[in-house]
Amino acid sequence: MQKLTSLLFLLIGTISVQAQNLSGSIADKNAAPIANAHITVATGAHSHSGKDGKFVIENVQIGDTLLITHISFMPQSLVIANFNPISVVLSESSFELAQVEVSHSVKAINSITEVDVAVNPVNTSQEVLRKVPGLIIGQHAGGGKAEQIFLRGFDIDHGTDIAISVDGMPVNMVSHAHGQGYADMHFIIPETVDEIDFGKGLYYADKGNFNTAGYVALKTKDRLDESLVSVEYGQFNTIRALGMFNLMKNHPNQDAYVAGEFQLTDGPFESSQHFNRINIMAKYNAAIDKRQFLSVQASYFNSKWDASGQIPVRAVENGLIGRFGAIDDTEGGNTHRINAAMNHTAILGEHTTVKSNAYYSRYGFELYSNFTFFLDDSINGDQIKQYERRNLAGFESVVDHHFHLNKGTIGLKAGLGMRYDDANDVELSHTVNRDSLLVPYALGDMDESNIYAFVGADFEFGDFLINPAIRLDHFKFDLHNRLDSVYNNRSEQAIKPSPKLNFIYSPNKRWQLYLKTGMGFHSNDTRVVVAQNGRQTLPTAYGADLGAIIKPIDNLMINVGGWYLYLEQEFVYVGDAAIVEPSGRTQRLGADVSVRYQPLKWLFLYADFNYAFARAMDEAAGQNYIPLAAELTSVGGVTVNHPIGITGGINYRWIGDRPANEDYSITAKGYFVADANLSYTWRKWTAGIIIQNLFNTKWNETQFATESRLRNETAGVEEIHFTPGTPFAIRGKVSVRF
């Protein structure tokens, strides 16, 4: 009997300490849920909070100690006394790199931008993309045109090989009047950006068209802690006014705000840019119940500008114009975008979440350019007009489900979506002084639809995570050529599978080793597709990344990796000339290094170093350079956030010399430029200064090898044409929170 009693007590004790699941919620002092908090125990079990602040951590026992951390809050620990749901309130704190963990995830590299945004929030539209390690941008059309992007040995132009989205709404425009993938991000108010999710390479099944060199997915703030009014004024008659207003203070389970931005500048050019931009955004979030969350938003954007354009080196060297002069100062344009979007999250249980989004955009674009001056028309000049009006609509639903096994966890993710572009009056014409139409080169209406589905799995066993996935895209292209004398409507279709396979090894919270592989693509322009009768509609890209994310000490994070990318033959529609050019097969390989270091609580240092070797595969050696592909780039700086109220920093960007043409007989010169900022906060007030080009470097922001002819010349000359970078410029800023 005594043995039986002992056995019974032993059995009861075993049951009492058996590992179980623990659920809970995490919020701030205002009861607002905190997403993406990390919950870990010493045994290795881990979890993170969702959008609603809720979490479930599996395989924990009575007596285990939970450690709850978030990049913007004080860490908190508690001992598990029972398995009842828990509620945790975190206190805000200044950023500390020591709190950042290397997550057991395919997208763990995102912690780099998470750190950068926490230390130095986004304050200008240019800073949004510059937060992505290794990405360089340049502006060359009066500030209103989308920036030129350089990443991983690509001159991405305005977005051909990087997929960009905001709150699930795509930014890239397919079959755009100016070129495939055109991505104008100026409709984003920088201060509303909350998260910058990025990935380099083509290893993510939920990212489709244009995701070859990488992707950038922005998320705007769901709520404002305080309202804000800010005014900036500086050189070149630069004025910027910003207002962000919290409309629902102290409303449980609801948040709403309105943000507006207005900007004016003449720029440093001899001919004024007459630049103006207005942005208005409204966003509403609500918890419908404990398991459903809804977010709706709308925004309006409009911009107009004049531009001095790219100028030839010879015109400056012979004294015809100054560095900030113009050959044709009637360049410029206007653009607008009206957006409406909805995001919905439904929690179906402890293990299943469904996230859906839908969007609509009404977009307009009109651009006047002159790259060759008098090469083709010696009387009127070579000015061109590019124009379009577009409706863009789409939706996506993604299901996340995970379940626990005896020796690991399996996560399943599947999605279905659609995008439809209705582009009308897409025009390329020869004009003069913007007013007179001389010759229409191209005019048509295009409809392009993309239906897609993807499925992937995370098999997590101990220190290892295996992530196989596949994506399937269907495209339909329609083109109505309105310059034909008879009705001409042509259509093509294509289907593209894109498999991915990623391996992650994370033995602890301090480092991760990853191998990522996959196939991706970017679609060709509709005008290319019909011209090629459907050949090479969706050229394939193949890629692989091998690297590591390491935290050798608490206040130091390092990412180092090597990569390879191969692109099949593709055809490119040259929007400036209405012609189709084959680009041939290309291959690129390189290495990336990113370092984040916080020697003191108020001092933060960062640096990114990037190398890329890019060549065309079907050309002879010495004739196979990829024009404007940057081989060496670096970005870095130092940021101060002192508790007495002083914040500031110095940031640099450097790009080495690079080939401007295929045989490297023309060089696009590199540059080193530094910017600085300094501000002081007293109670609710902040005053500061912002300096562009701190050392007044004479640099060329964008450069192209172009054949052009000036009015007094008898023949064309091919050489570097450039847009000069901004000289030393200072502006002041005052803001108040309430």
Stockholm file with secondary structure:
# STOCKHOLM 1.0

chainA/1-738         MQKLTSLLFLLIGTISVQAQNLSGSIADKNAAPIANAHITVATGAHSHSGKDGKFVIENVQIGDTLLITHISFMPQSLVIANFNPISVVLSESSFELAQVEVSHSVKAINSITEVDVAVNPVNTSQEVLRKVPGLIIGQHAGGGKAEQIFLRGFDIDHGTDIAISVDGMPVNMVSHAHGQGYADMHFIIPETVDEIDFGKGLYYADKGNFNTAGYVALKTKDRLDESLVSVEYGQFNTIRALGMFNLMKNHPNQDAYVAGEFQLTDGPFESSQHFNRINIMAKYNAAIDKRQFLSVQASYFNSKWDASGQIPVRAVENGLIGRFGAIDDTEGGNTHRINAAMNHTAILGEHTTVKSNAYYSRYGFELYSNFTFFLDDSINGDQIKQYERRNLAGFESVVDHHFHLNKGTIGLKAGLGMRYDDANDVELSHTVNRDSLLVPYALGDMDESNIYAFVGADFEFGDFLINPAIRLDHFKFDLHNRLDSVYNNRSEQAIKPSPKLNFIYSPNKRWQLYLKTGMGFHSNDTRVVVAQNGRQTLPTAYGADLGAIIKPIDNLMINVGGWYLYLEQEFVYVGDAAIVEPSGRTQRLGADVSVRYQPLKWLFLYADFNYAFARAMDEAAGQNYIPLAAELTSVGGVTVNHPIGITGGINYRWIGDRPANEDYSITAKGYFVADANLSYTWRKWTAGIIIQNLFNTKWNETQFATESRLRNETAGVEEIHFTPGTPFAIRGKVSVRF
#=GR chainA/1-738 SS CHHHHHHHHHHHHHHHTSCEEEEEEEECTTSCBCCSCEEECTTSCEEECCTTSEEEEEEECTTCEEEEEETTEEEEEEECCSSSCEEEECCBCCCCGGGCCCCSSTTGGGHHHHHHHHHSCCCSHHHHHHTSTTCEEECCSTTTSCCEEEETTEEEETTTTEEEEETTEECCBTTCSSCTTBCCCTTSCGGGEEEEEEEESSCCTTCCTTCSSEEEEEEECSCCSSCEEEEEEETTTEEEEEEEEECCTTCTTEEEEEEEEEEEECCSSSSCCCEEEEEEEEEEEEEEETTEEEEEEEEEEEEEEEECCCEEHHHHHTTSSCTTCCSCTTEEEEEEEEEEEEEEEEEEETTEEEEEEEEEEEEEEEEEECSSBTSSCTTTCCCEEEEEEEEEEEEEEEEEEEEEETTEEEEEEEEEEEEEEEEEEEEEEEEETTTEEEEEEEEEEEEEEEEEEEEEEEEEETTEEEEEEEEEEEEEEEEEETTSSSCCEEEEEEEEEEEEEEEEEEEETTEEEEEEEEEEECCCCHHHHHHTTTTTSSCEEEEEEEEEEEEEETTEEEEEEEEEEEECCCEEEETTTTEEEECCCEEEEEEEEEEEEEEETTEEEEEEEEEEEEEESSSCTTSCBCTTCCSEEEEEEEEEECTTSEEEEEEEEEECCEESSTTSCSEECCEEEEEEEEEEEETTEEEEEEEESTTCCCCEEEEEEEEEBCTTCSSCEEEEEEEECCCSEEEEEEEEEC
#=GC SS_cons         CHHHHHHHHHHHHHHHTSCEEEEEEEECTTSCBCCSCEEECTTSCEEECCTTSEEEEEEECTTCEEEEEETTEEEEEEECCSSSCEEEECCBCCCCGGGCCCCSSTTGGGHHHHHHHHHSCCCSHHHHHHTSTTCEEECCSTTTSCCEEEETTEEEETTTTEEEEETTEECCBTTCSSCTTBCCCTTSCGGGEEEEEEEESSCCTTCCTTCSSEEEEEEECSCCSSCEEEEEEETTTEEEEEEEEECCTTCTTEEEEEEEEEEEECCSSSSCCCEEEEEEEEEEEEEEETTEEEEEEEEEEEEEEEECCCEEHHHHHTTSSCTTCCSCTTEEEEEEEEEEEEEEEEEEETTEEEEEEEEEEEEEEEEEECSSBTSSCTTTCCCEEEEEEEEEEEEEEEEEEEEEETTEEEEEEEEEEEEEEEEEEEEEEEEETTTEEEEEEEEEEEEEEEEEEEEEEEEEETTEEEEEEEEEEEEEEEEEETTSSSCCEEEEEEEEEEEEEEEEEEEETTEEEEEEEEEEECCCCHHHHHHTTTTTSSCEEEEEEEEEEEEEETTEEEEEEEEEEEECCCEEEETTTTEEEECCCEEEEEEEEEEEEEEETTEEEEEEEEEEEEEESSSCTTSCBCTTCCSEEEEEEEEEECTTSEEEEEEEEEECCEESSTTSCSEECCEEEEEEEEEEEETTEEEEEEEESTTCCCCEEEEEEEEEBCTTCSSCEEEEEEEECCCSEEEEEEEEEC
//
